[in-house]
Amino acid sequence: MRRVFALKISAIFLTTFTVLVFTSQSSTQSEVEKIYKAKCVACHAADGSGSEVGKKLGTHDFHSSEVQSETDADLTQIIAKGKNKMPAYEKSLKPDEIKGLAAYVRGLEKK
């Protein structure tokens, strides 16, 4: 009886833990996606290909080998410090948000 009870408790704990992990990951992704939509879409477009305005400013298509060959550190640095006509975001975004955006940009290649 005790063993069955312990197995049930373990199963409940494991299920709860799994749900919490996936919920926090999707919540984080959702926050990064919100930041991208608020700060990046105007120039880079929702899919990362570059909006009309962005293309006139010289943005790069995130799907290009030029962007995708950048290291994560390079992408993080560009977002934080800015580059060419792109503004710096290190004062308005937290380091984790900047890292999240770099990962998001990298993930746009697969979409």
Secondary structure, DSSP 8 states (H G I E B T S, - for coil): -HHHHHHHHHHHHHHHHHHHHHHHHHHHHHHHHHHHHHHTHHHH-TTSS--HHHHHHT---TTSHHHHTS-HHHHHHHHHH-BTTB---TTTS-HHHHHHHHHHHHHHTT-
